[in-house]
């Protein structure tokens, strides 16, 4: 549920990004994260055809939130698991804590289900993402480019990540943007 806050004077709406939103999305992520990494990842995912959901929150014409979901590779016991990455998520500073990010995540999870993802992975604040059902323990047996603890998954198909071992690989824009 989105809670009105001071400064939310226009109509709040949610939906897919439009081409004219791209500069505002880039600026939102640069401001939220204090650099270009997340904005570069978004541009790379979009350009590389990895993104299947890029959702925005608007107040009037202003973009105040954005999340992207993209295809990624997860292999468990030699079998590929249809998986999605939730990243990045940003909400403009004056609008945080109003439920905008949560609404974007829920919309993105529904888009992932429709897209055919069996699991969604996120690297982020465990306290925040646990509220949506994300759990680091379901990935403990998989090799990942990230340290354990902050990398979490939500199984959209129960038990799909269970197994003895495997690997997690993010799309190239995640590593390319770090250079």
C-alpha positions in Angstrom: 0.0 0.0 0.0 1.3 3.4 -0.9 1.0 6.0 1.8 0.7 9.7 0.9 3.6 11.9 2.1 4.5 15.5 2.1 5.4 16.5 -1.5 3.1 13.9 -3.1 0.8 16.6 -4.5 0.2 15.1 -7.9 -1.5 11.9 -9.0 0.7 8.8 -8.2 0.7 6.3 -11.0 2.7 3.2 -11.9 3.5 1.6 -15.2 6.2 0.5 -17.7 8.9 2.9 -18.7 8.4 5.0 -21.9 11.3 6.0 -24.2 11.0 9.6 -23.0 11.5 8.4 -19.3 15.0 7.1 -20.0 16.9 10.3 -19.1 14.9 10.8 -15.9 15.4 7.1 -14.9 19.2 7.6 -15.4 19.2 10.7 -13.3 17.1 9.1 -10.5 19.6 6.2 -10.1 22.6 8.6 -10.2 21.0 10.6 -7.4 19.9 7.6 -5.4 23.2 5.8 -5.5 25.7 8.7 -5.9 27.3 7.5 -9.1 26.9 6.0 -12.6 27.1 2.2 -11.8 23.4 1.5 -11.5 22.4 3.8 -14.4 25.1 2.2 -16.6 23.7 -1.3 -15.6 20.2 -0.2 -16.6 21.4 1.2 -19.9 23.3 -2.0 -20.6 20.5 -4.3 -19.7 18.1 -2.4 -21.9 20.5 -2.2 -24.8 21.5 -5.9 -24.5 17.9 -7.1 -24.5 18.2 -8.6 -21.0 15.5 -6.5 -19.4 11.9 -7.7 -19.5 10.3 -5.3 -17.0 11.3 -1.7 -16.4 8.7 -0.1 -14.2 8.3 3.5 -13.0 6.3 5.4 -10.4 5.2 8.9 -11.4 3.8 11.8 -9.5 2.3 13.9 -12.3 5.0 13.8 -15.0 7.9 13.3 -12.5 9.6 9.9 -12.2 9.9 9.2 -8.5 10.7 5.5 -8.6 12.1 2.8 -10.9 12.8 -0.9 -10.9 14.2 -3.2 -13.5 13.9 -7.0 -13.8 16.2 -8.9 -16.3 17.0 -12.4 -17.3 19.9 -14.1 -15.6 21.6 -17.5 -15.4 21.1 -19.9 -12.5 22.1 -23.5 -12.9 21.3 -26.0 -10.1 22.7 -29.6 -10.4 23.3 -29.1 -14.1 19.8 -27.8 -14.9 19.1 -24.3 -16.0 16.5 -22.5 -13.8 14.5 -19.7 -15.5 15.6 -16.8 -13.2 15.4 -13.0 -13.0 17.4 -10.3 -11.4 15.7 -7.6 -9.5 18.0 -4.7 -9.9 18.3 -1.9 -9.5 15.5 -0.3 -7.5 15.5 3.4 -6.7 13.0 5.8 -5.1 13.6 9.6 -5.1 14.8 10.8 -1.7 11.8 12.8 -0.8 9.4 9.9 -1.5 11.1 7.0 0.3 9.1 5.2 3.0 5.8 5.8 1.3 5.5 2.3 -0.2 6.5 3.2 -3.7 9.5 0.8 -3.8 7.3 -2.0 -2.5 4.7 -1.4 -5.1 7.3 -1.5 -7.8 8.8 -4.7 -6.5 5.3 -6.4 -6.3 4.6 -5.3 -9.9 8.0 -6.6 -11.0 7.5 -9.9 -9.3 4.2 -10.3 -11.1 5.9 -9.5 -14.4 8.6 -12.1 -13.6 5.9 -14.8 -13.1 4.2 -13.9 -16.4 7.7 -13.9 -18.1 8.2 -17.5 -16.9 10.8 -16.9 -14.2 10.9 -19.6 -11.5 13.1 -17.6 -9.2 14.1 -13.9 -8.6 17.4 -12.9 -7.2 18.3 -9.6 -5.6 21.5 -8.2 -4.0 20.3 -5.7 -1.4 19.3 -4.9 2.1 18.2 -8.2 3.7 15.8 -6.5 6.1 14.0 -4.8 3.3 13.8 -7.7 0.9 12.8 -10.3 3.5 9.4 -8.5 3.7 8.8 -9.8 0.1 9.9 -13.4 1.0 13.5 -13.2 -0.3 15.9 -15.5 1.6 19.7 -15.9 1.4 19.6 -19.5 2.7 18.1 -20.9 -0.5 21.3 -19.8 -2.4 23.9 -21.1 0.2 24.9 -24.1 -2.0 25.3 -22.1 -5.2 28.5 -20.3 -6.4 28.0 -16.6 -6.9 30.0 -13.6 -7.8 28.8 -11.9 -4.6 29.5 -12.7 -0.9 26.8 -14.6 1.0 24.2 -12.8 3.0 23.1 -9.9 0.9 22.3 -12.0 -2.2 18.9 -13.5 -1.7 16.3 -15.3 -3.8 12.5 -15.7 -3.9 11.4 -19.0 -5.4 8.3 -18.4 -7.6 8.2 -22.2 -8.0 8.8 -23.9 -4.7 12.0 -25.9 -4.4 13.4 -24.9 -7.8 16.7 -23.8 -6.2 17.1 -26.9 -4.1 20.0 -29.1 -5.0 23.6 -30.0 -4.2 25.4 -27.2 -6.1 25.4 -24.9 -9.0 26.2 -21.4 -10.2 24.7 -17.9 -10.4 25.7 -15.6 -13.2 24.4 -12.0 -13.8 24.1 -10.6 -17.3 27.3 -8.9 -18.6 26.1 -5.3 -18.0 26.4 -5.9 -14.2 30.2 -6.6 -14.5 30.8 -4.3 -17.5 29.5 -1.3 -15.6 32.0 -1.9 -12.8 35.0 -1.2 -15.1 
